[in-house]
């Protein structure tokens, strides 16, 4: 609506109709229809102020069709707009693209770049979702050392939250070693954060991780010892 409002009042002809065409299709979820147009105008705008924005859009359009090809656009966007919301978005989208392309080494590389530069972004929660999904769905190919490397870049509260989320997802998927590792890290961080309200969750996920093990009785007793009032309805159901 904003774009249409501005375009209708552009009596001086300042707007490039080709760019308007790309944006209208992109905003309306028809980005694939604009792929050829944006490819034609990118060389013209590449080194200008609109270049990084158009590169980001080109990457977003290409990512589902060809995630590897989209990385060229995302890399260009972030390198020509360092420190901006464009770089932040391009890094997040690069993580998604490399996950889709099943390139775990590259995924980890982009995750590390994001953790170094944008942990305090308003969109960092989306990054956290991607990081947790990447770890849990890696089927053990991401080492505990690499997980800890990223967590050490975070403040203790944020790291504790990430580990709890990893522990929950790993427990649900039966990834016993990963869940145990994550709950051990939470226990180690508790002294730094002084946060006691998360202790029942850590105990819950630790207990869940132990259920498939040999000592199921101890795991069951640990779970039963958690007072219901310290858990949410969702966790009680779990």
N, CA, C and O of each residue as an XYZ file, in Angstrom:
952
protein
N       0.837     -1.206      0.000
C       0.000      0.000      0.000
C       0.873      1.258      0.000
O       0.580      2.237     -0.686
N       1.953      1.205      0.787
C       2.868      2.357      0.826
C       3.498      2.576     -0.542
O       3.606      3.710     -1.009
N       3.913      1.489     -1.181
C       4.539      1.587     -2.497
C       3.557      2.181     -3.515
O       3.922      3.059     -4.297
N       2.326      1.703     -3.498
C       1.316      2.208     -4.436
C       1.030      3.687     -4.178
O       0.851      4.461     -5.118
N       0.989      4.075     -2.906
C       0.746      5.470     -2.539
C       1.847      6.366     -3.108
O       1.565      7.405     -3.704
N       3.102      5.952     -2.919
C       4.231      6.762     -3.388
C       4.303      6.796     -4.911
O       4.584      7.836     -5.506
N       4.049      5.653     -5.530
C       4.124      5.594     -6.988
C       3.076      6.506     -7.628
O       3.353      7.178     -8.621
N       1.873      6.522     -7.053
C       0.790      7.323     -7.620
C       1.090      8.816     -7.539
O       0.548      9.606     -8.313
N       1.958      9.202     -6.596
C       2.275     10.622     -6.406
C       3.634     11.009     -6.994
O       4.124     12.113     -6.758
N       4.230     10.111     -7.746
C       5.529     10.385     -8.356
C       5.338     11.124     -9.684
O       5.577     10.573    -10.758
N       4.910     12.361     -9.586
C       4.616     13.131    -10.803
C       5.880     13.534    -11.548
O       5.813     13.866    -12.731
N       7.032     13.513    -10.879
C       8.288     13.898    -11.521
C       8.950     12.716    -12.245
O       9.953     12.899    -12.935
N       8.406     11.529    -12.093
C       8.988     10.363    -12.753
C      10.307      9.927    -12.157
O      11.198      9.473    -12.876
N      10.443     10.064    -10.821
C      11.699      9.686    -10.159
C      11.858      8.181     -9.987
O      12.975      7.685     -9.839
N      10.752      7.459    -10.006
C      10.816      6.022     -9.767
C      11.051      5.272    -11.069
O      10.462      5.590    -12.102
N      11.920      4.272    -11.004
C      12.175      3.390    -12.138
C      11.032      2.370    -12.185
O      10.851      1.598    -11.243
N      10.280      2.365    -13.252
C       9.120      1.471    -13.347
C       9.525      0.003    -13.259
O       8.735     -0.830    -12.816
N      10.741     -0.320    -13.674
C      11.197     -1.706    -13.586
C      11.381     -2.129    -12.125
O      11.028     -3.246    -11.746
N      11.934     -1.227    -11.315
C      12.095     -1.520     -9.891
C      10.724     -1.636     -9.228
O      10.497     -2.535     -8.418
N       9.820     -0.732     -9.569
C       8.458     -0.786     -9.032
C       7.813     -2.124     -9.383
O       7.154     -2.740     -8.544
N       7.999     -2.566    -10.607
C       7.432     -3.829    -11.066
C       7.953     -4.999    -10.235
O       7.189     -5.870     -9.819
N       9.271     -5.004     -9.999
C       9.874     -6.065     -9.189
C       9.295     -6.059     -7.776
O       8.913     -7.103     -7.247
N       9.236     -4.877     -7.173
C       8.762     -4.774     -5.789
C       7.297     -5.172     -5.656
O       6.925     -5.866     -4.710
N       6.467     -4.738     -6.598
C       5.049     -5.087     -6.524
C       4.843     -6.596     -6.569
O       4.051     -7.147     -5.805
N       5.557     -7.251     -7.462
C       5.431     -8.710     -7.551
C       5.990     -9.383     -6.304
O       5.408    -10.337     -5.789
N       7.117     -8.883     -5.828
C       7.758     -9.475     -4.647
C       6.873     -9.329     -3.410
O       6.676    -10.288     -2.664
N       6.342     -8.125     -3.198
C       5.507     -7.885     -2.021
C       4.205     -8.679     -2.059
O       3.626     -8.983     -1.016
N       3.749     -9.012     -3.268
C       2.494     -9.755     -3.413
C       2.723    -11.262     -3.530
O       1.819    -12.005     -3.912
N       3.931    -11.707     -3.203
C       4.211    -13.128     -3.201
C       4.381    -13.739     -4.573
O       4.266    -14.954     -4.728
N       4.654    -12.911     -5.579
C       4.842    -13.406     -6.944
C       6.256    -13.083     -7.439
O       6.461    -12.698     -8.590
N       7.220    -13.253     -6.530
C       8.593    -12.896     -6.835
C       9.169    -13.646     -8.023
O       9.989    -13.103     -8.763
N       8.743    -14.907     -8.214
C       9.286    -15.692     -9.331
C       9.017    -15.026    -10.672
O       9.803    -15.156    -11.610
N       7.893    -14.307    -10.753
C       7.551    -13.626    -12.006
C       8.483    -12.447    -12.295
O       8.560    -11.971    -13.428
N       9.185    -11.984    -11.267
C      10.063    -10.815    -11.429
C      11.527    -11.214    -11.567
O      12.403    -10.352    -11.638
N      11.798    -12.523    -11.605
C      13.185    -12.984    -11.582
C      13.975    -12.476    -12.785
O      15.124    -12.059    -12.638
N      13.371    -12.507    -13.971
C      14.088    -12.057    -15.169
C      14.321    -10.548    -15.138
O      15.391    -10.065    -15.510
N      13.305     -9.813    -14.689
C      13.422     -8.358    -14.640
C      14.546     -7.942    -13.700
O      15.363     -7.087    -14.040
N      14.585     -8.559    -12.501
C      15.607     -8.166    -11.538
C      17.002     -8.573    -12.033
O      17.986     -7.887    -11.755
N      17.082     -9.691    -12.766
C      18.385    -10.089    -13.344
C      18.865     -9.068    -14.369
O      20.065     -8.821    -14.496
N      17.916     -8.474    -15.103
C      18.275     -7.492    -16.132
C      18.747     -6.167    -15.533
O      19.632     -5.513    -16.084
N      18.144     -5.768    -14.389
C      18.469     -4.447    -13.842
C      19.592     -4.480    -12.803
O      20.142     -3.432    -12.462
N      19.942     -5.667    -12.295
C      20.984     -5.745    -11.268
C      22.321     -5.148    -11.702
O      22.930     -4.407    -10.931
N      22.802     -5.449    -12.925
C      24.089     -4.851    -13.323
C      24.078     -3.326    -13.282
O      25.091     -2.696    -12.978
N      22.925     -2.742    -13.589
C      22.808     -1.289    -13.611
C      22.833     -0.700    -12.196
O      23.406      0.366    -11.971
N      22.215     -1.395    -11.258
C      22.069     -0.871     -9.903
C      23.089     -1.445     -8.914
O      23.149     -1.009     -7.764
N      23.874     -2.405     -9.348
C      24.741     -3.162     -8.451
C      25.602     -2.281     -7.537
O      25.707     -2.550     -6.340
N      26.214     -1.240     -8.091
C      27.121     -0.404     -7.315
C      26.468      0.855     -6.746
O      27.148      1.717     -6.187
N      25.161      0.954     -6.891
C      24.449      2.121     -6.378
C      23.824      1.857     -5.026
O      24.003      0.790     -4.439
N      23.086      2.846     -4.539
C      22.498      2.747     -3.204
C      21.441      1.641     -3.126
O      21.226      1.068     -2.057
N      20.781      1.336     -4.247
C      19.751      0.292     -4.244
C      20.330     -1.112     -4.409
O      19.627     -2.102     -4.211
N      21.607     -1.197     -4.769
C      22.212     -2.493     -5.058
C      22.009     -3.546     -3.979
O      21.505     -4.627     -4.282
N      22.385     -3.272     -2.720
C      22.237     -4.295     -1.673
C      20.792     -4.747     -1.476
O      20.534     -5.927     -1.235
N      19.846     -3.802     -1.580
C      18.435     -4.142     -1.406
C      17.962     -5.080     -2.515
O      17.277     -6.069     -2.255
N      18.333     -4.761     -3.740
C      17.925     -5.592     -4.864
C      18.606     -6.958     -4.812
O      18.007     -7.964     -5.193
N      19.845     -7.000     -4.345
C      20.539     -8.279     -4.188
C      19.824     -9.157     -3.155
O      19.672    -10.363     -3.347
N      19.393     -8.538     -2.068
C      18.677     -9.292     -1.037
C      17.376     -9.855     -1.600
O      17.033    -11.012     -1.354
N      16.661     -9.034     -2.352
C      15.407     -9.501     -2.962
C      15.681    -10.625     -3.965
O      14.965    -11.626     -3.996
N      16.725    -10.451     -4.785
C      17.076    -11.481     -5.766
C      17.399    -12.804     -5.065
O      17.016    -13.875     -5.537
N      18.099    -12.719     -3.947
C      18.408    -13.933     -3.192
C      17.163    -14.581     -2.620
O      17.020    -15.803     -2.663
N      16.261    -13.769     -2.083
C      15.017    -14.298     -1.522
C      14.155    -14.969     -2.595
O      13.473    -15.958     -2.327
N      14.195    -14.421     -3.807
C      13.434    -15.014     -4.906
C      14.064    -16.344     -5.333
O      13.354    -17.298     -5.650
N      15.393    -16.400     -5.341
C      16.094    -17.588     -5.858
C      16.216    -18.716     -4.850
O      16.440    -19.861     -5.241
N      16.075    -18.426     -3.560
C      16.478    -19.390     -2.533
C      15.720    -20.712     -2.603
O      16.325    -21.767     -2.412
N      14.420    -20.689     -2.869
C      13.670    -21.942     -2.900
C      13.943    -22.750     -4.167
O      13.915    -23.980     -4.147
N      14.205    -22.049     -5.260
C      14.486    -22.746     -6.522
C      15.906    -23.281     -6.558
O      16.137    -24.408     -6.997
N      16.864    -22.473     -6.095
C      18.271    -22.856     -6.151
C      19.000    -22.216     -4.977
O      19.582    -21.141     -5.125
N      18.976    -22.871     -3.794
C      19.579    -22.258     -2.603
C      21.059    -21.939     -2.762
O      21.532    -20.950     -2.202
N      21.799    -22.748     -3.509
C      23.230    -22.477     -3.705
C      23.423    -21.197     -4.510
O      24.271    -20.370     -4.173
N      22.637    -21.031     -5.576
C      22.737    -19.820     -6.396
C      22.350    -18.576     -5.599
O      22.901    -17.498     -5.823
N      21.405    -18.723     -4.672
C      20.957    -17.564     -3.887
C      22.077    -17.011     -3.012
O      22.069    -15.826     -2.679
N      23.043    -17.856     -2.634
C      24.128    -17.405     -1.760
C      24.973    -16.319     -2.416
O      25.512    -15.452     -1.729
N      25.090    -16.361     -3.738
C      25.848    -15.325     -4.453
C      25.215    -13.960     -4.210
O      25.914    -12.975     -3.971
N      23.884    -13.909     -4.271
C      23.168    -12.648     -4.043
C      23.273    -12.219     -2.578
O      23.512    -11.047     -2.286
N      23.093    -13.176     -1.655
C      23.148    -12.829     -0.235
C      24.540    -12.340      0.163
O      24.672    -11.376      0.917
N      25.577    -13.010     -0.349
C      26.941    -12.575     -0.038
C      27.188    -11.163     -0.556
O      27.778    -10.331      0.133
N      26.729    -10.906     -1.776
C      26.913     -9.572     -2.361
C      26.182     -8.519     -1.534
O      26.718     -7.441     -1.274
N      24.951     -8.839     -1.122
C      24.146     -7.888     -0.343
C      24.821     -7.536      0.974
O      24.900     -6.362      1.335
N      25.310     -8.541      1.695
C      25.880     -8.262      3.028
C      27.232     -7.569      2.936
O      27.574     -6.750      3.788
N      28.002     -7.898      1.900
C      29.329     -7.297      1.779
C      29.279     -5.854      1.285
O      30.213     -5.085      1.513
N      28.190     -5.484      0.607
C      28.063     -4.107      0.125
C      27.247     -3.226      1.076
O      27.097     -2.026      0.847
N      26.717     -3.841      2.153
C      25.981     -3.047      3.148
C      26.350     -3.518      4.551
O      25.471     -3.921      5.314
N      27.640     -3.474      4.906
C      28.081     -4.008      6.203
C      27.489     -3.242      7.380
O      27.368     -2.017      7.361
N      27.124     -4.009      8.403
C      26.606     -3.403      9.616
C      25.160     -2.975      9.545
O      24.628     -2.424     10.508
N      24.513     -3.221      8.415
C      23.135     -2.768      8.226
C      22.145     -3.910      8.401
O      22.530     -5.070      8.553
N      20.861     -3.561      8.377
C      19.811     -4.569      8.437
C      19.860     -5.471      7.213
O      19.372     -6.600      7.255
N      20.445     -4.983      6.120
C      20.609     -5.803      4.921
C      21.597     -6.944      5.197
O      21.337     -8.095      4.847
N      22.724     -6.616      5.823
C      23.687     -7.672      6.149
C      23.068     -8.682      7.110
O      23.238     -9.891      6.950
N      22.350     -8.173      8.105
C      21.725     -9.065      9.094
C      20.763    -10.029      8.421
O      20.803    -11.233      8.673
N      19.890     -9.494      7.558
C      18.907    -10.333      6.875
C      19.588    -11.316      5.925
O      19.181    -12.473      5.825
N      20.620    -10.855      5.236
C      21.326    -11.716      4.283
C      22.009    -12.883      4.997
O      22.042    -13.997      4.474
N      22.550    -12.632      6.178
C      23.176    -13.712      6.934
C      22.134    -14.736      7.380
O      22.364    -15.941      7.274
N      20.998    -14.268      7.874
C      19.942    -15.207      8.287
C      19.467    -16.042      7.105
O      19.291    -17.254      7.225
N      19.261    -15.394      5.966
C      18.801    -16.111      4.785
C      19.880    -17.070      4.262
O      19.556    -18.116      3.699
N      21.138    -16.725      4.440
C      22.227    -17.611      4.028
C      22.231    -18.892      4.864
O      22.518    -19.976      4.356
N      21.909    -18.753      6.145
C      21.800    -19.940      7.009
C      20.703    -20.861      6.486
O      20.891    -22.075      6.402
N      19.553    -20.278      6.134
C      18.448    -21.074      5.599
C      18.856    -21.750      4.292
O      18.582    -22.933      4.088
N      19.512    -20.995      3.410
C      19.898    -21.531      2.097
C      20.860    -22.709      2.239
O      20.694    -23.727      1.568
N      21.864    -22.579      3.107
C      22.836    -23.661      3.251
C      22.228    -24.876      3.956
O      22.642    -26.008      3.705
N      21.248    -24.647      4.836
C      20.540    -25.774      5.442
C      19.740    -26.525      4.379
O      19.724    -27.756      4.355
N      19.069    -25.763      3.491
C      18.305    -26.397      2.418
C      19.228    -27.153      1.464
O      18.872    -28.214      0.950
N      20.409    -26.598      1.236
C      21.364    -27.228      0.322
C      22.175    -28.340      0.995
O      23.010    -28.981      0.358
N      21.920    -28.560      2.292
C      22.625    -29.593      3.053
C      24.145    -29.401      2.983
O      24.897    -30.304      2.616
N      24.556    -28.193      3.350
C      25.976    -27.846      3.416
C      26.301    -27.434      4.857
O      26.433    -26.244      5.142
N      26.431    -28.408      5.765
C      26.566    -28.078      7.200
C      27.783    -27.228      7.535
O      27.713    -26.379      8.424
N      28.892    -27.439      6.842
C      30.080    -26.636      7.137
C      29.835    -25.162      6.829
O      30.217    -24.283      7.602
N      29.192    -24.902      5.685
C      28.876    -23.514      5.330
C      27.828    -22.939      6.274
O      27.901    -21.772      6.659
N      26.853    -23.766      6.645
C      25.830    -23.304      7.585
C      26.481    -22.831      8.868
O      26.155    -21.760      9.381
N      27.409    -23.636      9.390
C      28.082    -23.265     10.631
C      28.881    -21.983     10.459
O      28.944    -21.159     11.371
N      29.489    -21.812      9.294
C      30.260    -20.602      9.017
C      29.371    -19.355      9.096
O      29.753    -18.349      9.694
N      28.182    -19.432      8.487
C      27.263    -18.287      8.531
C      26.697    -18.088      9.933
O      26.491    -16.953     10.364
N      26.447    -19.174     10.641
C      25.970    -19.071     12.019
C      26.990    -18.331     12.879
O      26.635    -17.473     13.688
N      28.245    -18.673     12.692
C      29.292    -18.011     13.486
C      29.389    -16.526     13.138
O      29.549    -15.686     14.024
N      29.291    -16.204     11.844
C      29.330    -14.804     11.439
C      28.179    -14.030     12.085
O      28.364    -12.913     12.568
N      26.992    -14.635     12.087
C      25.837    -13.948     12.670
C      26.039    -13.757     14.177
O      25.784    -12.680     14.716
N      26.501    -14.821     14.850
C      26.673    -14.746     16.305
C      27.689    -13.680     16.696
O      27.551    -13.043     17.740
N      28.703    -13.484     15.866
C      29.724    -12.465     16.149
C      29.158    -11.061     15.964
O      29.523    -10.143     16.700
N      28.265    -10.886     14.982
C      27.879     -9.536     14.571
C      26.491     -9.081     15.025
O      26.289     -7.888     15.246
N      25.526    -10.003     15.170
C      24.142     -9.545     15.303
C      23.339    -10.201     16.423
O      22.118    -10.313     16.316
N      23.993    -10.633     17.481
C      23.255    -11.301     18.557
C      22.250    -10.386     19.250
O      21.333    -10.865     19.917
N      22.416     -9.074     19.096
C      21.482     -8.139     19.753
C      20.500     -7.526     18.755
O      19.854     -6.518     19.043
N      20.399     -8.139     17.595
C      19.422     -7.699     16.608
C      18.007     -8.007     17.097
O      17.808     -8.975     17.830
N      17.012     -7.187     16.697
C      15.616     -7.511     17.023
C      15.181     -8.846     16.421
O      14.185     -9.430     16.847
N      15.930     -9.323     15.431
C      15.577    -10.576     14.767
C      16.430    -11.745     15.254
O      16.421    -12.812     14.640
N      17.159    -11.559     16.336
C      18.042    -12.619     16.830
C      17.264    -13.850     17.276
O      17.814    -14.951     17.295
N      15.987    -13.681     17.638
C      15.191    -14.848     18.036
C      14.990    -15.790     16.850
O      14.931    -17.008     17.022
N      14.883    -15.218     15.638
C      14.778    -16.060     14.449
C      16.081    -16.819     14.221
O      16.069    -17.988     13.835
N      17.201    -16.147     14.463
C      18.494    -16.814     14.370
C      18.568    -17.965     15.368
O      19.059    -19.046     15.042
N      18.080    -17.730     16.584
C      18.112    -18.782     17.609
C      17.319    -20.004     17.147
O      17.750    -21.140     17.344
N      16.154    -19.765     16.530
C      15.351    -20.883     16.001
C      16.148    -21.675     14.967
O      16.165    -22.906     14.990
N      16.809    -20.951     14.059
C      17.588    -21.614     13.010
C      18.747    -22.409     13.617
O      19.017    -23.536     13.201
N      19.420    -21.827     14.587
C      20.564    -22.478     15.219
C      20.140    -23.777     15.909
O      20.782    -24.815     15.750
N      19.060    -23.704     16.670
C      18.571    -24.899     17.378
C      18.148    -25.976     16.381
O      18.492    -27.146     16.551
N      17.407    -25.591     15.345
C      16.975    -26.567     14.333
C      18.168    -27.213     13.641
O      18.182    -28.419     13.399
N      19.168    -26.393     13.328
C      20.364    -26.905     12.658
C      21.059    -27.949     13.532
O      21.451    -29.009     13.043
N      21.210    -27.654     14.809
C      21.890    -28.569     15.721
C      21.112    -29.881     15.857
O      21.677    -30.968     15.735
N      19.817    -29.757     16.111
C      19.013    -30.945     16.399
C      18.835    -31.820     15.161
O      18.788    -33.045     15.266
N      18.736    -31.193     13.991
C      18.501    -31.956     12.769
C      19.797    -32.419     12.095
O      19.761    -33.031     11.028
N      20.926    -32.126     12.714
C      22.208    -32.502     12.092
C      22.551    -33.975     12.292
O      23.519    -34.482     11.726
N      21.731    -34.661     13.118
C      21.962    -36.094     13.367
C      23.373    -36.368     13.903
O      24.019    -37.349     13.536
N      23.820    -35.481     14.771
C      25.090    -35.699     15.440
C      26.324    -35.283     14.664
O      27.443    -35.480     15.137
N      26.145    -34.708     13.475
C      27.319    -34.321     12.685
C      27.966    -33.042     13.208
O      29.139    -32.786     12.934
N      27.221    -32.244     13.950
C      27.787    -31.037     14.566
C      28.284    -31.412     15.958
O      27.502    -31.849     16.803
N      29.551    -31.245     16.193
C      30.136    -31.673     17.466
C      29.710    -30.770     18.612
O      29.304    -29.625     18.413
N      29.813    -31.310     19.803
C      29.500    -30.531     20.999
C      30.438    -29.334     21.121
O      30.047    -28.277     21.616
N      31.671    -29.508     20.670
C      32.647    -28.415     20.727
C      32.200    -27.239     19.856
O      32.367    -26.078     20.232
N      31.635    -27.551     18.697
C      31.175    -26.482     17.807
C      29.950    -25.773     18.384
O      29.811    -24.556     18.263
N      29.078    -26.535     19.003
C      27.910    -25.919     19.652
C      28.386    -24.960     20.748
O      27.915    -23.827     20.851
N      29.320    -25.437     21.554
C      29.845    -24.609     22.643
C      30.553    -23.374     22.108
O      30.514    -22.317     22.737
N      31.203    -23.497     20.947
C      31.897    -22.358     20.354
C      30.933    -21.205     20.079
O      31.260    -20.044     20.326
N      29.747    -21.531     19.569
C      28.738    -20.490     19.306
C      28.154    -19.969     20.610
O      27.976    -18.762     20.777
N      27.857    -20.875     21.532
C      27.252    -20.465     22.805
C      28.173    -19.542     23.594
O      27.703    -18.650     24.300
N      29.485    -19.752     23.477
C      30.440    -18.915     24.212
C      30.475    -17.479     23.700
O      30.984    -16.588     24.380
N      29.937    -17.254     22.507
C      29.852    -15.894     21.977
C      28.662    -15.132     22.563
O      28.539    -13.923     22.371
N      27.788    -15.843     23.275
C      26.565    -15.251     23.819
C      26.754    -14.903     25.293
O      27.655    -15.418     25.955
N      25.898    -14.029     25.790
C      25.875    -13.791     27.222
C      25.285    -15.033     27.896
O      24.549    -15.781     27.253
N      25.593    -15.271     29.185
C      25.160    -16.515     29.850
C      23.656    -16.768     29.800
O      23.235    -17.910     29.618
N      22.833    -15.721     29.959
C      21.381    -15.909     29.932
C      20.917    -16.437     28.585
O      20.109    -17.363     28.512
N      21.436    -15.842     27.523
C      21.035    -16.258     26.181
C      21.531    -17.676     25.886
O      20.812    -18.484     25.299
N      22.764    -17.967     26.299
C      23.319    -19.302     26.080
C      22.502    -20.358     26.824
O      22.241    -21.439     26.297
N      22.104    -20.030     28.052
C      21.304    -20.967     28.841
C      19.979    -21.252     28.155
O      19.531    -22.397     28.097
N      19.356    -20.201     27.634
C      18.080    -20.371     26.934
C      18.251    -21.253     25.695
O      17.425    -22.125     25.426
N      19.332    -21.018     24.944
C      19.597    -21.817     23.745
C      19.792    -23.284     24.112
O      19.228    -24.169     23.469
N      20.581    -23.536     25.131
C      20.832    -24.919     25.552
C      19.539    -25.611     26.004
O      19.339    -26.794     25.730
N      18.673    -24.878     26.690
C      17.397    -25.462     27.110
C      16.547    -25.851     25.902
O      15.902    -26.899     25.893
N      16.558    -24.996     24.892
C      15.777    -25.296     23.689
C      16.361    -26.495     22.947
O      15.628    -27.336     22.426
N      17.689    -26.559     22.906
C      18.333    -27.727     22.287
C      17.971    -28.993     23.073
O      17.661    -30.030     22.487
N      18.017    -28.891     24.408
C      17.708    -30.053     25.246
C      16.280    -30.532     25.016
O      16.025    -31.734     24.938
N      15.355    -29.587     24.909
C      13.945    -29.965     24.695
C      13.781    -30.690     23.370
O      13.224    -31.787     23.323
N      14.269    -30.077     22.288
C      14.096    -30.676     20.970
C      14.837    -32.014     20.865
O      14.326    -32.970     20.282
N      16.039    -32.068     21.433
C      16.800    -33.317     21.382
C      16.093    -34.418     22.166
O      16.076    -35.573     21.741
N      15.515    -34.064     23.299
C      14.779    -35.048     24.102
C      13.595    -35.605     23.326
O      13.348    -36.811     23.338
N      12.868    -34.729     22.657
C      11.696    -35.163     21.898
C      12.076    -36.075     20.738
O      11.299    -36.941     20.337
N      13.280    -35.873     20.202
C      13.727    -36.667     19.059
C      14.535    -37.900     19.480
O      14.985    -38.675     18.636
N      14.711    -38.069     20.780
C      15.470    -39.221     21.251
C      16.963    -39.101     21.078
O      17.679    -40.102     21.094
N      17.447    -37.860     20.910
C      18.890    -37.631     20.785
C      19.469    -37.524     22.199
O      19.676    -36.430     22.725
N      19.724    -38.690     22.793
C      20.063    -38.746     24.214
C      21.364    -38.008     24.524
O      21.413    -37.221     25.469
N      22.414    -38.249     23.746
C      23.710    -37.626     24.029
C      23.638    -36.108     23.906
O      24.211    -35.384     24.720
N      22.933    -35.634     22.889
C      22.810    -34.185     22.691
C      22.012    -33.556     23.825
O      22.394    -32.511     24.350
N      20.904    -34.193     24.203
C      20.089    -33.667     25.297
C      20.874    -33.638     26.607
O      20.787    -32.676     27.369
N      21.631    -34.686     26.858
C      22.439    -34.738     28.086
C      23.502    -33.651     28.088
O      23.731    -32.993     29.103
N      24.151    -33.467     26.934
C      25.161    -32.414     26.827
C      24.544    -31.045     27.102
O      25.109    -30.245     27.848
N      23.395    -30.777     26.503
C      22.762    -29.468     26.662
C      22.355    -29.213     28.105
O      22.543    -28.108     28.612
N      21.801    -30.216     28.772
C      21.390    -30.011     30.166
C      22.613    -29.845     31.072
O      22.552    -29.108     32.057
N      23.710    -30.511     30.756
C      24.946    -30.315     31.528
C      25.441    -28.872     31.393
O      25.915    -28.273     32.358
N      25.324    -28.328     30.181
C      25.747    -26.941     29.962
C      24.852    -25.970     30.725
O      25.328    -24.970     31.264
N      23.567    -26.266     30.768
C      22.629    -25.418     31.529
C      23.027    -25.414     33.004
O      23.045    -24.369     33.653
N      23.342    -26.593     33.516
C      23.743    -26.691     34.927
C      25.011    -25.885     35.174
O      25.143    -25.241     36.215
N      25.940    -25.915     34.233
C      27.173    -25.163     34.386
C      26.978    -23.666     34.319
O      27.742    -22.910     34.919
N      25.954    -23.226     33.587
C      25.704    -21.792     33.427
C      24.882    -21.217     34.579
O      24.857    -20.003     34.781
N      24.215    -22.081     35.327
C      23.311    -21.614     36.378
C      24.024    -20.736     37.389
O      23.449    -19.766     37.883
N      25.269    -21.066     37.702
C      26.009    -20.276     38.693
C      26.340    -18.884     38.167
O      26.503    -17.942     38.942
N      26.439    -18.759     36.820
C      26.741    -17.447     36.230
C      25.499    -16.578     36.110
O      25.555    -15.366     36.317
N      24.377    -17.207     35.773
C      23.156    -16.437     35.543
C      22.404    -16.154     36.842
O      21.689    -15.157     36.940
N      22.564    -17.029     37.842
C      21.801    -16.882     39.067
C      20.328    -17.145     38.865
O      19.507    -16.843     39.732
N      19.994    -17.713     37.711
C      18.601    -17.979     37.344
C      18.187    -19.340     37.877
O      18.709    -20.367     37.441
N      17.239    -19.353     38.832
C      16.803    -20.627     39.420
C      15.493    -21.135     38.818
O      15.151    -22.308     38.968
N      14.764    -20.253     38.139
C      13.452    -20.652     37.618
C      13.556    -21.665     36.487
O      12.588    -22.359     36.179
N      14.746    -21.751     35.859
C      14.908    -22.688     34.754
C      15.346    -24.075     35.219
O      15.390    -25.010     34.420
N      15.666    -24.212     36.485
C      16.146    -25.492     36.997
C      15.153    -26.627     36.772
O      15.573    -27.714     36.374
N      13.833    -26.424     37.011
C      12.890    -27.523     36.746
C      12.900    -27.971     35.286
O      12.770    -29.161     34.998
N      13.054    -27.015     34.363
C      13.098    -27.380     32.944
C      14.333    -28.216     32.656
O      14.260    -29.215     31.939
N      15.460    -27.813     33.210
C      16.688    -28.576     33.005
C      16.521    -29.994     33.530
O      16.958    -30.957     32.900
N      15.895    -30.111     34.671
C      15.665    -31.434     35.272
C      14.702    -32.245     34.412
O      14.869    -33.454     34.251
N      13.691    -31.570     33.860
C      12.717    -32.243     33.000
C      13.399    -32.829     31.769
O      13.223    -34.005     31.453
N      14.180    -31.998     31.078
C      14.807    -32.452     29.835
C      15.888    -33.493     30.106
O      16.089    -34.413     29.314
N      16.584    -33.338     31.237
C      17.582    -34.335     31.616
C      16.913    -35.673     31.873
O      17.419    -36.720     31.469
N      15.771    -35.632     32.547
C      15.018    -36.865     32.814
C      14.505    -37.507     31.547
O      14.574    -38.725     31.381
N      13.982    -36.671     30.643
C      13.485    -37.190     29.372
C      14.602    -37.848     28.573
O      14.412    -38.889     27.944
N      15.770    -37.216     28.613
C      16.917    -37.765     27.875
C      17.319    -39.120     28.428
O      17.837    -39.965     27.697
N      17.080    -39.333     29.724
C      17.479    -40.593     30.341
C      16.487    -41.720     30.169
O      16.813    -42.874     30.447
N      15.265    -41.410     29.710
C      14.237    -42.444     29.588
C      14.654    -43.586     28.653
O      14.447    -44.751     28.993
N      15.244    -43.280     27.465
C      15.629    -44.391     26.583
C      16.868    -45.150     27.065
O      17.246    -46.153     26.460
N      17.499    -44.690     28.132
C      18.734    -45.313     28.594
C      18.477    -46.565     29.414
O      17.346    -47.034     29.538
N      19.555    -47.089     29.968
C      19.451    -48.331     30.740
C      18.800    -48.101     32.091
O      18.088    -48.966     32.600
N      19.048    -46.919     32.679
C      18.544    -46.651     34.028
C      17.233    -45.881     33.965
O      17.143    -44.747     34.433
N      16.226    -46.504     33.386
C      14.953    -45.811     33.188
C      14.262    -45.518     34.514
O      13.515    -44.546     34.624
N      14.509    -46.362     35.528
C      13.864    -46.131     36.827
C      14.326    -44.798     37.431
O      13.512    -44.029     37.941
N      15.626    -44.535     37.369
C      16.138    -43.271     37.914
C      15.580    -42.080     37.148
O      15.241    -41.051     37.734
N      15.488    -42.235     35.810
C      14.928    -41.153     34.995
C      13.486    -40.887     35.373
O      13.063    -39.735     35.473
N      12.728    -41.964     35.584
C      11.315    -41.821     35.956
C      11.174    -41.133     37.311
O      10.308    -40.279     37.500
N      12.032    -41.516     38.243
C      11.971    -40.903     39.576
C      12.338    -39.425     39.518
O      11.750    -38.604     40.222
N      13.323    -39.088     38.668
C      13.730    -37.688     38.527
C      12.586    -36.851     37.970
O      12.348    -35.730     38.420
N      11.885    -37.402     36.991
C      10.754    -36.682     36.412
C       9.629    -36.509     37.426
O       9.024    -35.442     37.524
N       9.360    -37.572     38.176
C       8.266    -37.535     39.149
C       8.544    -36.566     40.290
O       7.618    -36.101     40.954
N       9.829    -36.259     40.519
C      10.188    -35.391     41.652
C       9.989    -33.906     41.353
O      10.091    -33.078     42.258
N       9.706    -33.558     40.090
C       9.536    -32.141     39.739
C       8.122    -31.695     40.111
O       7.158    -32.263     39.599
N       7.967    -30.697     40.983
C       6.623    -30.231     41.353
C       5.877    -29.662     40.134
O       6.441    -28.887     39.362
N       4.634    -30.046     39.974
C       3.843    -29.588     38.825
C       3.731    -28.072     38.757
O       3.683    -27.494     37.671
N       3.690    -27.428     39.927
C       3.505    -25.975     39.934
C       4.722    -25.246     39.360
O       4.640    -24.057     39.054
N       5.829    -25.937     39.215
C       7.026    -25.311     38.648
C       7.124    -25.500     37.132
O       8.082    -25.048     36.504
N       6.125    -26.171     36.552
C       6.123    -26.426     35.112
C       4.898    -25.804     34.460
O       3.860    -25.634     35.098
N       5.029    -25.467     33.186
C       3.890    -24.964     32.423
C       2.983    -26.141     32.052
O       3.420    -27.291     32.098
N       1.726    -25.869     31.684
C       0.832    -26.963     31.242
C       1.435    -27.775     30.097
O       1.256    -28.991     30.027
N       2.146    -27.095     29.207
C       2.764    -27.800     28.071
C       3.825    -28.780     28.564
O       3.935    -29.899     28.062
N       4.611    -28.340     29.562
C       5.684    -29.199     30.061
C       5.122    -30.325     30.922
O       5.676    -31.424     30.947
N       4.029    -30.057     31.626
C       3.379    -31.118     32.410
C       2.885    -32.218     31.472
O       3.030    -33.406     31.759
N       2.300    -31.804     30.351
C       1.820    -32.771     29.363
C       2.979    -33.591     28.791
O       2.861    -34.796     28.569
N       4.083    -32.915     28.564
C       5.266    -33.605     28.038
C       5.778    -34.634     29.030
O       6.769    -35.313     28.760
